[in-house]
Amino acid sequence: MDLVRRTAYGLPTTSEAAYIGGTEGVKVHYLGSEYSSRRHDLCDDYVRAIRASHLANRVENYADIAYNAVVCEHGTVYEGRGPNRRTGANGTATLNTRHYAVCALVAKAGGGLDTPTDAQLHGIRDAIEWLRAEGEAGDYIGGHRDGYATTCPGDALYAWVQRGAPRPGTKPTPATPVVDLSRLIAAASADPPKSGTPVSYAGVRTVEAALLAEGFLDRSLVDGHFGTSTIQAYAAWQRRAGYTGAAADGIPGKASLTRLGKAHGFTVID
């Protein structure tokens, strides 16, 4: 790993961003603006410029560069806020606490260097593993757009993230399905009691497949609709998990859904 610490390229030793003990994982970002390929000796200048623009932003009131790490096209990882520091890049206070942020110096489509290099993908993976080792980051790897309305990190980087963020030259691992709790609850409140009508949220089928595997739902009812049968099946799962009363009404909660996801290979966001 080619890691450049803060002091090595002119930043204060420690970030003034709030301390956090760890996160559920890491989200990948891109610049989303125009960006040109450059000599490696100029990359640290650009990272310092990002930090300066963030500190000058009186609307966001950043405490530091928004990212925990920045990765250039040559694969070098520049320490931003670093491990155990709350990011400022993920869109909301909750998301900033839940995940670290790693930014690749990649432009928007058609804006110059708009496709990550192999060296850069290795560098992003290095940064993720560094944040796991030194910052207690969990296994989740997502894009900025996961759980937040944005095009970041761009289609090229996001496709790589969805493949599990594999190192170039290695066999990709299947992407972990992601289920949005808020959209799942909305489906449970609005979906019809039978199949044959439009599916409101594709993540429902992921949960139904897990309920099928648990023996609570018939295969014919794994149809993408969180209707009456799925609600009954989910209530049965909640009861098995030890929930009672209103906590076992068939409407997913974060704890019970996360437990189901760990057992059946999907990640929960809200």
C-alpha positions, 0 to 999 in steps of 0.5 A, a space after each residue: 500500500 502506497 499511503 501518504 500520511 497527512 503531515 507528509 503532504 502538508 496537512 495538520 497531524 490530526 483531523 479536527 473531525 469528530 472521533 468515531 469508534 468504527 463504522 459499518 463499512 466504507 462508501 466510494 466517491 468520485 469528484 463528479 466534476 471535470 478532472 484531467 490526468 496529471 503527473 504523480 508529483 502534482 496529485 498531492 497539490 490537488 488533494 490539498 486544493 480539495 481540502 482548501 475548497 472544503 474548508 472555505 465552504 461556509 454552507 457545509 462548514 466542514 471541519 476538514 477535507 470531507 473524505 477519510 482518504 483520497 486515491 489518485 490515478 497512480 494508486 497512491 492513498 492520501 490520508 484525509 480525515 483518516 481512521 476513526 474520524 467521522 466523514 463529511 461526504 456521505 450526505 447526512 449526519 447519520 450516513 456520515 457516522 455509519 460509513 467512512 468515505 474514500 474518494 477517487 480522483 475521477 471525473 464525471 462522464 466526459 469530463 476528462 479522466 472519467 474511468 478509474 485506472 487499475 492502479 486506482 482500483 488497487 488503491 481504493 481497495 488498499 484504503 478500504 482495507 486500511 480503514 478496516 485495520 486501523 479504523 474498525 470499518 465493517 465489511 460493507 462496501 457501497 457507493 455514495 448513491 446507496 441510501 442517498 440521491 446522487 450519481 456519485 461515484 459515477 457508473 464506472 466506479 459504481 459497477 466495480 463496487 457492485 461487483 464487490 470491489 475486486 482487485 484488478 486481475 482477480 476473479 470478482 466476488 458476487 456483490 452483496 445484495 442491499 435492502 433499503 429498510 425504509 423502502 421495504 417498510 413502504 412496500 409492506 404498507 402499500 403492496 397488494 395481497 397477491 401477485 400480478 401487479 407491479 412490484 413496488 421495490 425489488 428488494 422485497 424479493 431478496 427478503 422473501 427468498 430468505 423467508 423461503 429458506 427459513 421455511 416461512 414462505 411458499 416458493 410460489 409467493 416469492 413474487 416481489 410483493 410484500 403482501 399479506 402472506 409475506 407479512 405473515 411470514 415475516 411475523 413468524 420470523 420475528 417471533 422465532 427471533 424472540 420478538 413479541 407484540 408490536 415488534 412481531 407484527 410482520 413489518 420489518 425492523 432494523 434489528 430483525 432484518 439485519 439478523 435475517 440479512 446476516 443469515 442469508 447474505 444481504 446488507 441492510 441500509 436505512 
